Amino acid sequence: MYAGIGGLAGCTQAAPKRQYTIGFSQCTNGDAWRQAMLAGMQKELSFHPEVRFRMKDARYSSALQQQQIREFLREGIDLLIVSANETEPVTPIVEEAYNRGIPVVILDRRTTSKLYTAYVGGNNLEVGQTAARYAAGLLGGRGQVLEVLGAPGSSPAIDRHRGFAQALAEYPGMQLVARVNSNWERPSVLTQLPAVLRQHPEVDLIFAHNDRLALGAYQVCKQLGRERQVRIVGVDGLPGPHGGIQLVQDGIINSTLLYSPGGEEAIRTAMRILQHQPFEKENPLSTMVIDSTNVLTMKLQTEKLSSQQQDIRRQQRLLQQQRATYASQQTVLYVLAAALLGAAGLGVLVWRAFRANRRITRRLALQNEEIRAQRNQIQEFAEQARVETEAKLRFFTNFSHELRTPLTLILGPVEEMLTSGPNLPAAQRHDLSLVRRNAQRLLQLVNQLMDFRKIDVGKMPVRATEGNLVVFVREIMDVFERPARQRGIRLRFLPAEPALLLWFDANVLDKVFFNLLSNSLKFTPEGGQITVSMQRVPAENAVRVSVEDTGRGISEQDRAHIFEWFYQGQQSVAKGSGMGLALALGLTRLHQGTLSFTSQPGRGSTFVVTLPLELPQELKSAEAVVPLNLGFSVEEDLLPALRPEPEAAVSGSEALVLVIEDNPEVNAFLVQKLRPHFQVSAAFDGARGLELAADSIPDLIICDVMLPELSGLEVVARLKSDWRTSHIPVVLLTARGASEQQVEGVQAGADLYLTKPFNPTFLLESVRTLLSNREKQREHFRRELSVQTATVAPQRVDQKFLADLTAIVEANLSRSELNVEDVARSLGISRVQLYRKVKAVLGTGVTDFIQGIRLTKARQLLLSDELTIAEVAYQLGFSSPSYFSTSFKARYQVSPSEFRALHTTA
């Protein structure tokens, strides 16, 4: 434990030049005595602000005290004060400090050696003698005495006993009949003294070596009922509510001998030593007896001294504050004086500078006005450029979206003709394949344009998953095997390891490596070679993928522009759009990687993609990402673009499909493809589509996203929020293929999201799957309306509809004339809408539903004997008991009476 005491109360004189550090190691017993010692030290130290006082408290442990003194010696103190609990354990370390030339002041407890600078403490021999003489006077020179000693081995206990025994020998009538050892603390007396007093009932007086032991002796005497017969003398005479002075005043002990803690005298002696002033090596402190005759005076004196000490501290703190204020004011005065002198000099300079500044200010004002005009002009140009750029990009994006619609009408029919027409002549199949290849190339260019727009506005996300990059690149290279073989180009794949695991986004890197390989294949002559190599780079914590070709290379003038958008180089015949390498660079950087190249004209080029093995957590995805398809293998002539009428087209299937598409050609194409398999109705805008959906309640809806006025997402949201149409599956078609846009469509409630151009066969199978799932859902709702379920919890829109429908029927079960029109009127819809909704959700008619509710309630009522079978029939709205029996038996294969007999018998 450290305690800084020096300088707490300020100082009364100027701080000396020399600063001192005093270390105080104390291990004495008794908190009150220790506090009195520290209070005396604090009082004296308040007059020496130049002293840095440090204390270490060993708390009764001699071993710890030795360790703490060694720490003081390592820290380089100027003087050491030691107050020990046991003399022998600390003697060697005190001698070591003295031999090092460090002055040592022994306080209160002596060591067994004379190697110390000074001793300050009470004369314990005199304390014992004084106690013996006072005891003899108190007992009239005759009586039996018991002594309670301090800790064995401690110098105060030894000296006090020796002095007490010597002086007591002067009185033949006084006898020391017993001694009790202690550890200076009261509990040790409480445990040992009772037995000794019982052995010596003749004891007249107890001499305790400190007031705490005296208090313990009093408690033992009181416990034995002898507190009035036995007189008690203690040692210390400390002030305070628990000190010896208060014990004497309260009549608990008869007297106490003043034993000064010596804190003030220890500091005075230490300062005389440090300041090389004369001092005494032995500094014994005097003692006196405090009893009932002078206790009040001593108490008043100690309280007065304590009060005066507090006043002194308060005055010294105030003095210190005033000195600090004076010092700060003096500093401010000096600063102000210097500032005034400086201001006078600066005033002259300022006056001269002011005249010059006026001339400069006028010139600057003219220049600022010119700069302001130029800045405003630049801002206008920048704003105009921004608006024009945004308009171009918006047009560019919308135009790219619009290209997908005609591509849908090209690739869809072409794909269907190629897959469904195996007997096509070879010439026609060749032409259709040519149409398909070029349509797919056009779609790929559109996709690249869309990727360019996404990178430009920062809307292309990276969703990486952990995978094997070797397998991924190998699959991309498989696409180029056949065209390379047809041109006699050797395609080599050289991975350094069979597997390279890292986090990557398949959609992003698919486009990077596809463009690099496509570019190499494009510019490599027949008989050339393309080599793809992969290796791990531990120094960079990355993987490096190189695509090397033996083409004609890149010229010097083209190298600086090779990654610019739409740059096609100085070649005589353009072989590409100029977007591939720019897109690859943008996507590589988006993936936290780098793309570089080297080239030698006439010998080929090498493009190197470097990818980090680890990606930031925000770029990682928990779900695997499948590369998006760039097109479909579909080629055929356009079907006639006939505008279909928005009416149902009868076919061999009962399922009704509603098509909502604003483009007449795409609308006609969808109707034509669906008509052989389903009933089809069509609408050309969202509002009309919602009307047809509410009127006809179709089994499935196919809707475009980009609709005039009311978008497809809004159409889906309204369909799903209307209980009449909430059950209908919705397929969204759109030219917007971004993943975030697909998520937006699914969040709106769409069951399937298809990107144009789409495969007609895939669309047809998707419709069949959704209708099949809808039938499974009907079965689920029918199970919910079982015998044990009276109503359906309204957890979803469809379930709420069933709950409302069930509640209306149950409320009118007693009405035999209840029909479909009554139920539809209660729900606020038409009879046809109610029929189609119930049919779509449950796969049954409204009448059958009402009959099922009645029969379910009949089973519940038949379980009790309170109603007859006829009363049950009339209560549930059956026209006659016979009709009720016939309906019940047709449903459950037992008559009502048989059912009751089976379930009510014991």
Secondary structure, DSSP 8 states (H G I E B T S, - for coil): -EEE-TTTT--SS---S--EEEEEEE--S-HHHHHHHHHHHHHHHTT-TTEEEEEEE-TT-HHHHHHHHHHHHHHT-SEEEEE-SSHHHHHHHHHHHHHTT--EEEESS--SSS-SSEEEEE-HHHHHHHHHHHHHHHTTT-EEEEEE--STT-HHHHHHHHHHHHHHTT-TTEEEEEEE---SSHHHHHHHHHHHHHH-TT--EEEESSHHHHHHHHHHHHHTT-TTT-EEEEEE---STTSHHHHHHTTSSSEEEE----HHHHHHHHHHHHTT----SEEEE---EE-TTTHHHHHHHHHHHHHHHHHHHHHHHHHHHHHHHHHHHHHHHHHHHHHHHHHHHHHHHHHHHHHHHHHHHHHHHHHHHHHHHHHHHHHHHHHHHHHHHHHHHHHHHHHHHHHHHHHHHHHHHHHHHHHH-TT--HHHHHHHHHHHHHHHHHHHHHHHHHHHHHHHHT-----BEEEEHHHHHHHHHHHHHHHHHHTT-EEEEEESSS--EEEE-HHHHHHHHHHHHHHHHHHS-TT-EEEEEEEEEGGGTEEEEEEEE-S----HHHHTTTTSTT--TT-SS--S-S-HHHHHHHHHHHTT-EEEEEEETTTEEEEEEEEES---GGGB-SS---------S------------SS-B--S---EEEEE-SSHHHHHHHHHHHTTTSEEEEESSHHHHHHHHHHH--SEEEEESS-SSS-HHHHHHHHHHSTTTTTS-EEEEES---HHHHHHHHHHT-SEEEESS--HHHHHHHHHHHHHHHHHHHHHHHHHTSTT-SS----SHHHHHHHHHHHHHHHTTT-TT--HHHHHHHHTS-HHHHHHHHHHHHSS-HHHHHHHHHHHHHHHHHTSSSS-HHHHHHHTT-S-HHHHHHHHHHHHSS-HHHHHHHHH--
